[in-house]
Amino acid sequence: LALEPLSEEDTAEMVKRVLGVRGLSPVVRELVVSRSEGNPFFIEELTRYLRERELHEGVGARDARVPATVQDLLTARIDRLAESLKRTLQLAAVLGRDFPLALLERMAPPGTDVKGDVAELIRLELLREKDLFPDLRLSFSHLLVRQVVYDGLLLKSRTELHARAGAALEALYPGRVDEIVQDLAEHYARSPEVAKALHYLERAGDR
């Protein structure tokens, strides 16, 4: 079920919680209320945007070019990431909404500090820990975060990364193809590896 939009008062209270303040500038209140239309995720991202640009006290907020949609806000936020963090986030987006940390590590280029990148992305509330046992699984903090990152990939890069994801799955789960055949079929179907795509699609169909 869709959540009811927050009222103006509840929106203002959420902004104050995100900022960690007791009072709120009328300019910021009006801006967030009018732009977010009570959408909690939009409220959070817009407030974070204003804070990062030191507009949260109202000075300059009225005349600032604030992104009009939550997708634009996320794009601006992701563009500001360090290249290593952005690359790790892109790899994660290809793997899906949630994924094992071990698979992300297997997919990453040699020398990538995946655990360090993941820790920072969790701190930035772009990723989160989902399951700890039996293996650590991660997920995107919101479906839109994953979608914006994935859509931002060039088609050529996207297909190459899906092929790499398929190879990483094969290497990580040798002898357990039947358990992951659906994932293999999906990744290779979006890659240039036509023969492997057909092979795993047939096996997935048989199951």
C-alpha positions as a Markdown table, in Angstrom:
| # | Residue | x | y | z |
|---|---|---|---|---|
| 1 | Leu | 0.0 | 0.0 | 0.0 |
| 2 | Ala | 1.2 | 3.5 | -0.8 |
| 3 | Leu | 2.1 | 5.6 | 2.2 |
| 4 | Glu | 0.1 | 8.8 | 2.9 |
| 5 | Pro | 2.1 | 12.0 | 2.2 |
| 6 | Leu | 3.3 | 13.7 | 5.4 |
| 7 | Ser | 1.6 | 16.8 | 6.5 |
| 8 | Glu | 3.4 | 20.2 | 6.5 |
| 9 | Glu | 4.0 | 19.9 | 10.2 |
| 10 | Asp | 5.3 | 16.4 | 10.0 |
| 11 | Thr | 7.5 | 17.4 | 7.0 |
| 12 | Ala | 9.0 | 20.2 | 9.1 |
| 13 | Glu | 9.6 | 17.9 | 12.0 |
| 14 | Met | 11.4 | 15.4 | 9.8 |
| 15 | Val | 13.6 | 18.1 | 8.3 |
| 16 | Lys | 14.5 | 19.2 | 11.8 |
| 17 | Arg | 15.4 | 15.6 | 12.8 |
| 18 | Val | 17.6 | 15.2 | 9.7 |
| 19 | Leu | 19.4 | 18.5 | 10.4 |
| 20 | Gly | 19.5 | 17.9 | 14.2 |
| 21 | Val | 18.1 | 21.3 | 15.0 |
| 22 | Arg | 15.2 | 22.6 | 17.0 |
| 23 | Gly | 14.2 | 25.5 | 14.8 |
| 24 | Leu | 13.7 | 25.7 | 11.1 |
| 25 | Ser | 14.2 | 28.6 | 8.7 |
| 26 | Pro | 10.8 | 29.6 | 7.1 |
| 27 | Val | 12.5 | 29.6 | 3.7 |
| 28 | Val | 13.8 | 26.0 | 4.1 |
| 29 | Arg | 10.4 | 24.9 | 5.4 |
| 30 | Glu | 8.6 | 26.4 | 2.4 |
| 31 | Leu | 11.1 | 24.9 | 0.0 |
| 32 | Val | 11.0 | 21.4 | 1.3 |
| 33 | Val | 7.2 | 21.3 | 1.8 |
| 34 | Ser | 6.5 | 22.6 | -1.7 |
| 35 | Arg | 9.1 | 20.4 | -3.5 |
| 36 | Ser | 8.7 | 17.1 | -1.6 |
| 37 | Glu | 4.9 | 17.0 | -1.4 |
| 38 | Gly | 5.2 | 15.0 | 1.7 |
| 39 | Asn | 7.3 | 12.2 | 0.3 |
| 40 | Pro | 9.6 | 11.0 | 3.1 |
| 41 | Phe | 12.4 | 9.9 | 0.9 |
| 42 | Phe | 12.3 | 13.1 | -1.1 |
| 43 | Ile | 12.2 | 15.1 | 2.2 |
| 44 | Glu | 15.3 | 13.3 | 3.4 |
| 45 | Glu | 17.3 | 13.7 | 0.2 |
| 46 | Leu | 16.3 | 17.3 | -0.3 |
| 47 | Thr | 17.3 | 18.2 | 3.3 |
| 48 | Arg | 20.6 | 16.4 | 2.9 |
| 49 | Tyr | 21.2 | 18.4 | -0.4 |
| 50 | Leu | 20.6 | 21.7 | 1.4 |
| 51 | Arg | 22.8 | 20.7 | 4.3 |
| 52 | Glu | 25.7 | 19.7 | 2.1 |
| 53 | Arg | 25.6 | 23.0 | 0.3 |
| 54 | Glu | 25.2 | 24.9 | 3.6 |
| 55 | Leu | 21.8 | 26.2 | 2.5 |
| 56 | His | 19.9 | 24.6 | 5.4 |
| 57 | Glu | 19.8 | 27.8 | 7.4 |
| 58 | Gly | 17.9 | 29.6 | 4.7 |
| 59 | Val | 20.7 | 31.8 | 3.4 |
| 60 | Gly | 20.7 | 31.6 | -0.4 |
| 61 | Ala | 18.1 | 28.7 | -0.4 |
| 62 | Arg | 15.4 | 30.8 | -2.0 |
| 63 | Asp | 17.6 | 31.5 | -5.0 |
| 64 | Ala | 19.4 | 28.2 | -5.2 |
| 65 | Arg | 19.0 | 25.9 | -8.2 |
| 66 | Val | 17.6 | 22.9 | -6.3 |
| 67 | Pro | 17.0 | 19.7 | -8.3 |
| 68 | Ala | 13.3 | 19.3 | -9.1 |
| 69 | Thr | 12.9 | 15.6 | -8.6 |
| 70 | Val | 14.3 | 13.0 | -6.2 |
| 71 | Gln | 16.0 | 11.3 | -9.1 |
| 72 | Asp | 17.9 | 14.5 | -9.9 |
| 73 | Leu | 18.8 | 14.9 | -6.2 |
| 74 | Leu | 20.2 | 11.4 | -6.1 |
| 75 | Thr | 22.1 | 11.9 | -9.4 |
| 76 | Ala | 23.7 | 15.1 | -8.0 |
| 77 | Arg | 24.6 | 13.3 | -4.8 |
| 78 | Ile | 26.2 | 10.3 | -6.6 |
| 79 | Asp | 28.1 | 12.6 | -9.0 |
| 80 | Arg | 29.8 | 14.1 | -5.9 |
| 81 | Leu | 31.2 | 10.8 | -4.7 |
| 82 | Ala | 34.8 | 9.9 | -4.9 |
| 83 | Glu | 35.5 | 7.8 | -8.1 |
| 84 | Ser | 36.3 | 4.6 | -6.1 |
| 85 | Leu | 32.9 | 4.9 | -4.2 |
| 86 | Lys | 31.0 | 5.6 | -7.4 |
| 87 | Arg | 32.6 | 2.6 | -9.1 |
| 88 | Thr | 31.8 | 0.2 | -6.3 |
| 89 | Leu | 28.2 | 1.5 | -6.2 |
| 90 | Gln | 27.9 | 0.9 | -10.0 |
| 91 | Leu | 29.1 | -2.7 | -9.6 |
| 92 | Ala | 26.6 | -3.2 | -6.8 |
| 93 | Ala | 23.8 | -1.7 | -8.9 |
| 94 | Val | 24.5 | -4.3 | -11.6 |
| 95 | Leu | 24.1 | -7.1 | -9.0 |
| 96 | Gly | 20.6 | -5.9 | -8.1 |
| 97 | Arg | 18.7 | -4.5 | -5.1 |
| 98 | Asp | 20.5 | -6.8 | -2.7 |
| 99 | Phe | 23.6 | -9.0 | -3.1 |
| 100 | Pro | 26.3 | -10.9 | -1.1 |
| 101 | Leu | 29.4 | -8.9 | -0.2 |
| 102 | Ala | 31.6 | -11.8 | -1.4 |
| 103 | Leu | 30.1 | -11.5 | -4.9 |
| 104 | Leu | 30.8 | -7.8 | -5.0 |
| 105 | Glu | 34.4 | -8.4 | -3.9 |
| 106 | Arg | 34.8 | -11.1 | -6.6 |
| 107 | Met | 33.5 | -8.7 | -9.2 |
| 108 | Ala | 35.6 | -5.7 | -8.3 |
| 109 | Pro | 38.9 | -5.1 | -10.1 |
| 110 | Pro | 42.1 | -6.1 | -8.3 |
| 111 | Gly | 43.3 | -3.6 | -5.7 |
| 112 | Thr | 39.8 | -2.3 | -5.0 |
| 113 | Asp | 39.2 | -1.7 | -1.2 |
| 114 | Val | 35.7 | -3.1 | -1.4 |
| 115 | Lys | 35.2 | -3.4 | 2.3 |
| 116 | Gly | 36.4 | 0.2 | 2.8 |
| 117 | Asp | 34.1 | 1.5 | 0.1 |
| 118 | Val | 31.1 | -0.4 | 1.4 |
| 119 | Ala | 31.7 | 0.9 | 4.9 |
| 120 | Glu | 31.7 | 4.5 | 3.6 |
| 121 | Leu | 28.6 | 3.9 | 1.4 |
| 122 | Ile | 26.8 | 2.5 | 4.5 |
| 123 | Arg | 27.8 | 5.6 | 6.4 |
| 124 | Leu | 26.5 | 7.8 | 3.6 |
| 125 | Glu | 23.2 | 5.7 | 3.8 |
| 126 | Leu | 23.4 | 4.6 | 0.2 |
| 127 | Leu | 23.9 | 0.9 | 1.1 |
| 128 | Arg | 23.0 | -1.0 | 4.3 |
| 129 | Glu | 23.6 | -4.4 | 5.8 |
| 130 | Lys | 20.7 | -6.7 | 5.2 |
| 131 | Asp | 21.8 | -10.2 | 6.5 |
| 132 | Leu | 24.8 | -11.1 | 8.6 |
| 133 | Phe | 24.5 | -14.9 | 8.6 |
| 134 | Pro | 25.4 | -17.2 | 7.0 |
| 135 | Asp | 27.1 | -14.6 | 4.7 |
| 136 | Leu | 27.0 | -10.8 | 4.8 |
| 137 | Arg | 24.4 | -9.5 | 2.3 |
| 138 | Leu | 24.0 | -5.8 | 1.4 |
| 139 | Ser | 21.2 | -3.9 | -0.1 |
| 140 | Phe | 20.6 | -0.4 | -1.4 |
| 141 | Ser | 19.0 | 1.9 | 1.1 |
| 142 | His | 16.2 | 2.6 | -1.4 |
| 143 | Leu | 15.1 | 1.1 | -4.7 |
| 144 | Leu | 15.5 | 4.5 | -6.3 |
| 145 | Val | 19.2 | 4.7 | -5.4 |
| 146 | Arg | 19.9 | 1.5 | -7.2 |
| 147 | Gln | 17.8 | 2.6 | -10.2 |
| 148 | Val | 19.5 | 6.0 | -10.6 |
| 149 | Val | 23.0 | 4.4 | -10.4 |
| 150 | Tyr | 22.1 | 1.6 | -12.8 |
| 151 | Asp | 20.4 | 4.0 | -15.3 |
| 152 | Gly | 23.5 | 6.2 | -15.2 |
| 153 | Leu | 25.7 | 3.5 | -16.7 |
| 154 | Leu | 26.5 | 3.6 | -20.4 |
| 155 | Leu | 24.9 | 0.7 | -22.2 |
| 156 | Lys | 28.3 | -0.7 | -23.2 |
| 157 | Ser | 29.6 | -0.5 | -19.6 |
| 158 | Arg | 26.3 | -2.1 | -18.3 |
| 159 | Thr | 26.6 | -5.1 | -20.6 |
| 160 | Glu | 30.3 | -5.6 | -19.8 |
| 161 | Leu | 29.5 | -5.5 | -16.1 |
| 162 | His | 26.7 | -8.0 | -16.4 |
| 163 | Ala | 29.2 | -10.4 | -18.1 |
| 164 | Arg | 31.6 | -9.8 | -15.2 |
| 165 | Ala | 28.8 | -10.5 | -12.7 |
| 166 | Gly | 28.1 | -13.8 | -14.4 |
| 167 | Ala | 31.7 | -14.8 | -14.4 |
| 168 | Ala | 32.0 | -13.8 | -10.7 |
| 169 | Leu | 29.0 | -16.0 | -9.9 |
| 170 | Glu | 30.5 | -19.0 | -11.7 |
| 171 | Ala | 33.8 | -18.5 | -9.8 |
| 172 | Leu | 32.2 | -18.0 | -6.4 |
| 173 | Tyr | 29.8 | -20.9 | -6.6 |
| 174 | Pro | 31.6 | -23.7 | -8.4 |
| 175 | Gly | 29.5 | -26.9 | -8.5 |
| 176 | Arg | 26.4 | -25.1 | -7.4 |
| 177 | Val | 25.1 | -23.8 | -10.7 |
| 178 | Asp | 21.6 | -25.2 | -10.2 |
| 179 | Glu | 21.2 | -22.9 | -7.2 |
| 180 | Ile | 22.1 | -19.7 | -9.1 |
| 181 | Val | 21.1 | -20.6 | -12.6 |
| 182 | Gln | 18.4 | -17.9 | -12.7 |
| 183 | Asp | 20.9 | -15.2 | -11.7 |
| 184 | Leu | 23.3 | -16.5 | -14.3 |
| 185 | Ala | 20.7 | -16.5 | -17.0 |
| 186 | Glu | 19.6 | -12.9 | -16.1 |
| 187 | His | 23.2 | -11.5 | -16.1 |
| 188 | Tyr | 24.3 | -13.3 | -19.3 |
| 189 | Ala | 21.1 | -12.3 | -21.1 |
| 190 | Arg | 22.1 | -8.7 | -20.5 |
| 191 | Ser | 25.6 | -9.2 | -21.6 |
| 192 | Pro | 27.4 | -9.8 | -25.0 |
| 193 | Glu | 27.9 | -13.5 | -24.0 |
| 194 | Val | 25.1 | -14.9 | -26.2 |
| 195 | Ala | 26.2 | -18.5 | -26.0 |
| 196 | Lys | 26.3 | -18.5 | -22.2 |
| 197 | Ala | 23.0 | -16.6 | -22.1 |
| 198 | Leu | 21.3 | -19.3 | -24.2 |
| 199 | His | 22.9 | -22.1 | -22.1 |
| 200 | Tyr | 21.7 | -20.8 | -18.8 |
| 201 | Leu | 18.3 | -19.7 | -20.0 |
| 202 | Glu | 17.7 | -23.2 | -21.2 |
| 203 | Arg | 18.8 | -24.6 | -17.8 |
| 204 | Ala | 16.7 | -22.1 | -16.0 |
| 205 | Gly | 13.7 | -23.1 | -18.2 |
| 206 | Asp | 14.3 | -26.8 | -17.4 |
| 207 | Arg | 14.1 | -26.0 | -13.7 |
